[in-house]
Amino acid sequence: MALTLLGLTVLIFLMLRLIPGTVVEQMIGADAVVSPEMVAQLRHFFGLDQPWWVQYSRWLGGLVQGDLGTSWRTGKPVIRLILERLPVTVELTLLAVGWALALGIAAGIVSAVRRDRAVDNVVRVGALLGLSVPVFWQGTMLILFFSIYLRWMPPVVWVDFLTDPRRNLTIMLLPVLCLGTASAANIARTTRACMLDVLRSEYIRTAAAKGLSHRAVVLGHALKNALIPIVTVAGLQMGILLGGTVVVEEVFTLPGVGRLVLWSIYQRDYPLTQSTILFVAILFMAINLAVDVLYGYLDPRIRYGD
């Protein structure tokens, strides 16, 4: 775990330095006439005149002490900026995961039970489209259709859930549909494949022969034994959804962590960008750990550390 985090910090730090331009150029502007001395002073102020390993060691030293740094452009602590926007991203991700799981598992079960019938073909084509259409295009089309043409959805002026739950969920509807559709398609395909494999098992035929209802066989026996691969995919999809919030929050102008990352990249605000990306990466690792723990709950035969 420690080595993984260390490798992440190195990768994030170096990748950001590969992006052309620095915060100095962003602050001065392309057409500004500034003396070389002024540019040198600004580079010294931000520590950009130091070798990259010196800059990295300073950032890493702060991380070890629990200090994520201070934003160059806002002057605020990075952790404060993250925590201010984190509730929006968490809410968006959790709602999208719920939507993806509900739609994906239901569609996958129906597709497996109705194999090679019309509903199966519809689910398979829908899953293919859901995986093929880019998220930013989906978001743009949803805004054009529901907000501009039909005028069913209000303009996205963010309202906190605790302030006005109904308006908050209304605002979240289109972003959740946009973010969760691709994951729902992936989960549907995995559920279908796992269910088809389980439904061919001998014990499933035995359960049906004993007089159990079709619903009890499918939901009580087949789905239960197909859950582990589905949970694996769902855990990976949750991490993917965290990354997808960057695009969705920008398209729908939601004030979340993803949009904060994009803004910081545009501004070349290195402390804010690298610490925020690292924060999201740690969340992704925590999700994977939670999924591993869930395996043991779903299947007692799995034991870690034995």
C-alpha positions as CSV (number, residue, x, y, z in Angstrom):
1,M,0.0,0.0,0.0
2,A,2.8,2.4,1.0
3,L,4.8,1.7,-2.2
4,T,1.7,2.1,-4.3
5,L,1.0,5.5,-2.8
6,L,4.6,6.5,-3.3
7,G,4.5,5.4,-6.9
8,L,1.3,7.4,-7.4
9,T,2.8,10.6,-6.0
10,V,5.8,10.2,-8.4
11,L,3.5,9.6,-11.4
12,I,1.2,12.4,-10.6
13,F,4.0,14.9,-10.0
14,L,5.9,14.0,-13.2
15,M,2.8,13.9,-15.4
16,L,1.7,17.4,-14.4
17,R,5.2,18.7,-15.3
18,L,4.8,17.3,-18.8
19,I,1.9,19.7,-19.5
20,P,3.1,22.7,-21.4
21,G,3.1,26.0,-19.5
22,T,3.2,26.9,-15.8
23,V,1.2,29.0,-13.4
24,V,3.5,31.9,-14.3
25,E,2.4,31.9,-18.0
26,Q,-1.2,31.6,-16.9
27,M,-1.0,34.5,-14.6
28,I,0.9,36.8,-17.0
29,G,-1.2,36.0,-20.1
30,A,-0.1,35.4,-23.7
31,D,-0.1,39.0,-24.8
32,A,1.4,40.6,-21.7
33,V,4.7,42.5,-21.9
34,V,6.7,41.5,-18.8
35,S,10.4,41.8,-18.2
36,P,12.4,38.6,-17.8
37,E,13.3,39.7,-14.3
38,M,9.6,39.7,-13.3
39,V,9.1,36.3,-14.8
40,A,12.2,35.0,-12.8
41,Q,10.8,36.5,-9.6
42,L,7.4,34.8,-10.1
43,R,9.1,31.4,-10.8
44,H,11.2,31.9,-7.7
45,F,8.1,32.7,-5.7
46,F,6.4,29.5,-6.7
47,G,9.5,27.5,-6.4
48,L,9.6,26.6,-10.1
49,D,13.3,27.6,-10.4
50,Q,14.2,24.6,-8.1
51,P,15.0,21.2,-9.6
52,W,12.0,18.8,-9.9
53,W,13.3,16.5,-7.2
54,V,13.4,19.4,-4.7
55,Q,9.9,20.4,-5.6
56,Y,8.7,16.8,-5.2
57,S,10.5,16.3,-1.9
58,R,8.8,19.4,-0.5
59,W,5.3,18.2,-1.6
60,L,6.0,14.7,-0.3
61,G,7.3,16.1,3.0
62,G,4.0,18.0,3.4
63,L,1.9,14.9,2.6
64,V,3.7,12.9,5.3
65,Q,2.8,15.6,7.8
66,G,-0.8,15.7,6.6
67,D,-0.4,19.0,4.7
68,L,-1.8,18.8,1.2
69,G,-0.4,22.3,0.4
70,T,-1.9,25.6,-0.5
71,S,-3.5,26.5,-3.8
72,W,-1.4,29.0,-5.8
73,R,-4.4,30.7,-7.4
74,T,-6.8,30.9,-4.4
75,G,-4.4,31.1,-1.5
76,K,-6.6,28.6,0.4
77,P,-5.5,25.2,1.9
78,V,-6.0,22.4,-0.6
79,I,-7.8,20.2,1.9
80,R,-10.4,22.9,2.6
81,L,-11.1,23.3,-1.2
82,I,-11.5,19.5,-1.5
83,L,-13.8,19.1,1.5
84,E,-16.0,22.0,0.3
85,R,-16.6,20.3,-3.0
86,L,-16.5,16.6,-1.9
87,P,-20.2,16.3,-0.9
88,V,-21.3,17.1,-4.4
89,T,-19.0,14.4,-5.9
90,V,-19.9,11.8,-3.3
91,E,-23.6,12.4,-3.8
92,L,-23.2,12.2,-7.6
93,T,-21.1,9.1,-7.5
94,L,-23.4,7.2,-5.0
95,L,-26.5,8.1,-6.9
96,A,-24.9,7.0,-10.2
97,V,-23.7,3.7,-8.6
98,G,-27.2,3.1,-7.3
99,W,-28.7,3.8,-10.7
100,A,-26.1,1.6,-12.5
101,L,-26.6,-1.3,-10.1
102,A,-30.4,-1.2,-10.2
103,L,-30.6,-0.9,-14.0
104,G,-27.6,-3.2,-14.8
105,I,-28.5,-6.1,-12.5
106,A,-32.2,-6.0,-13.4
107,A,-31.5,-5.8,-17.2
108,G,-28.9,-8.5,-16.9
109,I,-31.2,-10.9,-15.1
110,V,-34.0,-10.4,-17.5
111,S,-31.7,-10.8,-20.5
112,A,-30.3,-14.1,-19.1
113,V,-33.7,-15.5,-18.3
114,R,-35.1,-14.4,-21.7
115,R,-32.1,-15.5,-23.6
116,D,-32.3,-15.1,-27.4
117,R,-35.7,-13.4,-27.2
118,A,-36.6,-9.9,-28.2
119,V,-36.0,-8.4,-24.7
120,D,-32.5,-10.1,-24.7
121,N,-31.7,-8.4,-28.0
122,V,-32.9,-5.1,-26.7
123,V,-30.7,-5.3,-23.6
124,R,-27.6,-6.4,-25.5
125,V,-28.0,-3.6,-28.1
126,G,-28.7,-1.0,-25.3
127,A,-25.6,-2.2,-23.4
128,L,-23.5,-1.8,-26.5
129,L,-24.8,1.7,-27.1
130,G,-24.3,2.6,-23.5
131,L,-20.7,1.6,-23.7
132,S,-20.1,3.2,-27.0
133,V,-21.5,6.7,-26.6
134,P,-19.1,9.1,-24.9
135,V,-20.2,10.6,-21.6
136,F,-19.7,14.2,-22.7
137,W,-22.0,13.6,-25.8
138,Q,-24.6,12.0,-23.6
139,G,-24.6,14.9,-21.3
140,T,-24.8,17.5,-24.1
141,M,-27.8,15.6,-25.7
142,L,-29.6,15.3,-22.4
143,I,-29.2,19.0,-21.7
144,L,-30.4,20.0,-25.2
145,F,-33.4,17.6,-25.1
146,F,-34.7,17.9,-21.6
147,S,-33.5,21.4,-20.5
148,I,-33.6,23.4,-23.8
149,Y,-36.2,21.8,-26.1
150,L,-38.7,20.3,-23.5
151,R,-37.8,22.7,-20.7
152,W,-38.5,20.0,-18.2
153,M,-35.3,20.5,-16.2
154,P,-34.3,23.7,-14.4
155,P,-31.0,25.5,-15.1
156,V,-28.2,24.0,-13.0
157,V,-27.9,26.4,-10.2
158,W,-26.5,24.3,-7.4
159,V,-28.7,23.7,-4.3
160,D,-27.4,21.6,-1.4
161,F,-29.4,18.5,-0.5
162,L,-30.0,19.7,3.1
163,T,-31.3,23.1,1.8
164,D,-33.8,21.8,-0.7
165,P,-33.8,18.0,-1.2
166,R,-36.4,18.0,-4.0
167,R,-34.6,20.6,-6.1
168,N,-31.2,19.0,-5.4
169,L,-32.4,15.6,-6.7
170,T,-34.0,17.3,-9.7
171,I,-30.7,18.9,-10.5
172,M,-28.9,15.6,-10.0
173,L,-31.2,13.6,-12.3
174,L,-29.6,14.2,-15.7
175,P,-26.0,14.0,-14.4
176,V,-26.7,10.7,-12.7
177,L,-28.3,9.3,-15.8
178,C,-25.4,10.4,-17.8
179,L,-22.7,9.2,-15.5
180,G,-24.3,5.8,-14.6
181,T,-25.5,4.7,-18.0
182,A,-22.1,3.3,-19.2
183,S,-21.6,1.5,-15.9
184,A,-25.1,0.1,-16.0
185,A,-24.3,-1.3,-19.5
186,N,-21.2,-3.0,-18.2
187,I,-22.9,-4.4,-15.1
188,A,-25.8,-5.7,-17.3
189,R,-23.4,-7.6,-19.6
190,T,-21.5,-9.1,-16.6
191,T,-24.8,-10.0,-14.9
192,R,-26.1,-11.7,-18.0
193,A,-22.9,-13.7,-18.6
194,C,-22.7,-14.8,-14.9
195,M,-26.4,-15.7,-14.7
196,L,-26.3,-17.7,-17.9
197,D,-23.3,-19.7,-16.5
198,V,-25.1,-20.3,-13.2
199,L,-28.4,-21.2,-14.7
200,R,-26.7,-24.1,-16.6
201,S,-25.6,-25.6,-13.3
202,E,-27.0,-28.9,-12.0
203,Y,-28.1,-27.6,-8.7
204,I,-30.3,-25.0,-10.4
205,R,-32.1,-27.7,-12.3
206,T,-32.4,-29.7,-9.1
207,A,-33.9,-26.7,-7.3
208,A,-36.4,-26.2,-10.0
209,A,-37.3,-30.0,-10.0
210,K,-38.0,-29.8,-6.3
211,G,-40.9,-27.4,-7.0
212,L,-39.3,-24.1,-6.2
213,S,-40.9,-21.1,-8.0
214,H,-39.0,-19.7,-11.0
215,R,-38.5,-16.4,-9.0
216,A,-37.0,-18.3,-6.1
217,V,-34.7,-20.2,-8.3
218,V,-33.5,-17.1,-10.2
219,L,-33.2,-14.6,-7.3
220,G,-32.6,-17.0,-4.3
221,H,-30.1,-19.4,-5.9
222,A,-28.8,-18.2,-9.3
223,L,-28.3,-14.5,-8.5
224,K,-26.7,-15.2,-5.1
225,N,-24.0,-17.4,-6.7
226,A,-23.4,-14.9,-9.5
227,L,-22.9,-12.0,-7.2
228,I,-19.1,-12.2,-6.7
229,P,-18.2,-11.4,-10.3
230,I,-20.9,-8.7,-10.3
231,V,-19.5,-7.1,-7.1
232,T,-16.0,-7.1,-8.7
233,V,-17.2,-5.2,-11.7
234,A,-19.4,-2.9,-9.6
235,G,-16.4,-2.0,-7.4
236,L,-14.3,-1.2,-10.5
237,Q,-17.1,0.8,-12.0
238,M,-17.4,2.9,-8.8
239,G,-13.7,3.9,-9.3
240,I,-14.4,4.6,-13.0
241,L,-17.4,6.7,-12.0
242,L,-15.2,8.8,-9.7
243,G,-13.0,9.5,-12.7
244,G,-16.1,10.2,-14.9
245,T,-17.3,12.9,-12.5
246,V,-14.6,15.2,-14.0
247,V,-16.4,15.3,-17.3
248,V,-19.9,15.2,-16.0
249,E,-19.4,17.9,-13.4
250,E,-17.9,20.1,-16.1
251,V,-20.7,19.5,-18.6
252,F,-23.5,20.1,-16.0
253,T,-21.5,22.8,-14.1
254,L,-21.7,21.0,-10.8
255,P,-19.3,22.4,-8.1
256,G,-17.6,19.1,-7.3
257,V,-14.1,17.8,-7.0
258,G,-13.9,16.7,-10.6
259,R,-14.6,20.2,-11.8
260,L,-12.0,21.5,-9.3
261,V,-9.4,19.2,-10.9
262,L,-10.1,20.5,-14.3
263,W,-9.9,24.2,-13.2
264,S,-6.7,23.6,-11.4
265,I,-5.2,21.9,-14.5
266,Y,-6.2,24.9,-16.6
267,Q,-4.6,27.2,-14.1
268,R,-1.5,25.1,-13.7
269,D,-2.1,25.1,-10.0
270,Y,0.2,22.2,-9.2
271,P,-0.4,21.9,-5.4
272,L,-4.1,21.8,-5.9
273,T,-4.1,19.5,-8.9
274,Q,-1.6,16.9,-7.6
275,S,-3.1,16.7,-4.1
276,T,-6.7,16.5,-5.4
277,I,-5.8,13.7,-7.9
278,L,-4.0,11.8,-5.1
279,F,-7.0,12.2,-2.9
280,V,-9.3,10.7,-5.5
281,A,-6.8,7.9,-6.1
282,I,-6.8,7.0,-2.4
283,L,-10.6,6.9,-2.5
284,F,-10.4,4.5,-5.4
285,M,-8.0,2.3,-3.4
286,A,-10.3,2.4,-0.4
287,I,-13.2,1.3,-2.6
288,N,-11.2,-1.7,-3.9
289,L,-10.3,-2.6,-0.3
290,A,-14.0,-2.5,0.7
291,V,-14.9,-4.7,-2.3
292,D,-12.3,-7.3,-1.1
293,V,-13.8,-7.3,2.3
294,L,-17.3,-7.7,0.9
295,Y,-16.1,-10.9,-0.9
296,G,-15.7,-12.7,2.4
297,Y,-19.2,-11.6,3.4
298,L,-20.8,-12.9,0.2
299,D,-18.8,-16.1,0.1
300,P,-17.6,-17.4,3.5
301,R,-15.3,-19.8,1.7
302,I,-13.1,-16.9,0.8
303,R,-10.5,-16.1,3.5
304,Y,-7.8,-13.6,3.3
305,G,-4.4,-14.1,4.9
306,D,-4.9,-17.9,5.3
